[in-house]
Amino acid sequence: MGKDKLRKFSEIDTFPNVYQLELGKVMKGNWAKDHFKNTHPIVLELACGKGEYAVNLAKLFPEKNFIGVDLKGNRIWRGARTGVDEGIANLAFLRIQIEDLLDYFGAAEIDEIWITFADPQPQLSREKKRLTFPGFLAKYKILLSPGGKVNLKTDNDGLYSYTCEKVDELGLVSHKKTADLYKSEFANEVLSIKTHYERIYLKHNKNINYIQFSFP
Ligand SMILES: C[S@@+](CC[C@H](N)C(=O)[O-])C[C@H]1O[C@@H](n2cnc3c(N)ncnc32)[C@H](O)[C@@H]1O
């Protein structure tokens, strides 16, 4: 591992807004009370990378709490550093495998989920790794409070179609969907927040897909 990565790894250990692996489990069911010291709703950004959605949503919505989730500590470092430097009190990060979410959050503890430019896992053999595979959706359903929404933004047309198919097959409620967000009626301040990966795709004129759905 490079020196910079190692430095970031050891630095996030000292950040008050980052929880890692086992340390995060004690927060299950109590994130608002124990970390944020309030009773505000909690929003997750899954596959957050550097956490642009979590950071920008936290600034836009101070009355909600935001937690970015990713396995890569050197990426989380970027968002967490911004949170510390700018004193963003309603922002935290959790470094875990998304597969293990149920070990870290209680039933109905989450108000909304964002999945931002997740790895599309195009090979059929890796379907179970797609963050909108039914196994993941079943976990989100447990974690979300009634009516809680899932938002998926992706450059990947295959992951978008796959997600739309699963939403239909499983009888979920689709609220908004478009294969070209920035040409659609849905483009607004929130949906125009751009992540690191999104900026790269936009440079190549890639269309950005978006779907918002909930569980009946
Ligand atoms: C393509 S990057 C997108 C990062 C960021 N959302 C963006 O748009 O710039 C995908 C991210 O998902 C994370 N990731 C993928 N699968 C994961 C999993 N099962 N658990 C935790 N993190 C995962 C990777 O570590 C990576 O940071």
PDBQT file of the ligand as one rigid body, heavy atoms in Angstrom, charges set to zero:
ROOT
HETATM    1  C1  LIG A 301     -17.312   3.340  -8.619  1.00  0.00    +0.000 C 
HETATM    2  S1  LIG A 301     -17.048   3.772  -6.940  1.00  0.00    +0.000 S 
HETATM    3  C2  LIG A 301     -18.202   5.106  -6.677  1.00  0.00    +0.000 C 
HETATM    4  C3  LIG A 301     -17.782   6.002  -5.556  1.00  0.00    +0.000 C 
HETATM    5  C4  LIG A 301     -18.617   7.279  -5.389  1.00  0.00    +0.000 C 
HETATM    6  N1  LIG A 301     -19.990   6.982  -5.051  1.00  0.00    +0.000 N 
HETATM    7  C5  LIG A 301     -18.570   8.111  -6.636  1.00  0.00    +0.000 C 
HETATM    8  O1  LIG A 301     -19.579   8.166  -7.358  1.00  0.00    +0.000 OA
HETATM    9  O2  LIG A 301     -17.524   8.733  -6.886  1.00  0.00    +0.000 OA
HETATM   10  C6  LIG A 301     -17.806   2.436  -6.097  1.00  0.00    +0.000 C 
HETATM   11  C7  LIG A 301     -17.511   2.423  -4.591  1.00  0.00    +0.000 C 
HETATM   12  O3  LIG A 301     -18.270   1.371  -4.000  1.00  0.00    +0.000 OA
HETATM   13  C8  LIG A 301     -17.497   0.766  -2.984  1.00  0.00    +0.000 C 
HETATM   14  N2  LIG A 301     -18.051  -0.592  -2.817  1.00  0.00    +0.000 N 
HETATM   15  C9  LIG A 301     -18.384  -1.444  -3.805  1.00  0.00    +0.000 A 
HETATM   16  N3  LIG A 301     -18.929  -2.557  -3.294  1.00  0.00    +0.000 NA
HETATM   17  C10 LIG A 301     -18.931  -2.404  -1.951  1.00  0.00    +0.000 A 
HETATM   18  C11 LIG A 301     -19.372  -3.206  -0.861  1.00  0.00    +0.000 A 
HETATM   19  N4  LIG A 301     -19.910  -4.391  -1.079  1.00  0.00    +0.000 N 
HETATM   20  N5  LIG A 301     -19.238  -2.732   0.385  1.00  0.00    +0.000 NA
HETATM   21  C12 LIG A 301     -18.673  -1.512   0.597  1.00  0.00    +0.000 A 
HETATM   22  N6  LIG A 301     -18.241  -0.697  -0.385  1.00  0.00    +0.000 NA
HETATM   23  C13 LIG A 301     -18.373  -1.132  -1.641  1.00  0.00    +0.000 A 
HETATM   24  C14 LIG A 301     -16.077   0.805  -3.516  1.00  0.00    +0.000 C 
HETATM   25  O4  LIG A 301     -15.142   0.731  -2.463  1.00  0.00    +0.000 OA
HETATM   26  C15 LIG A 301     -16.067   2.165  -4.239  1.00  0.00    +0.000 C 
HETATM   27  O5  LIG A 301     -15.593   3.193  -3.414  1.00  0.00    +0.000 OA
ENDROOT
TORSDOF 0
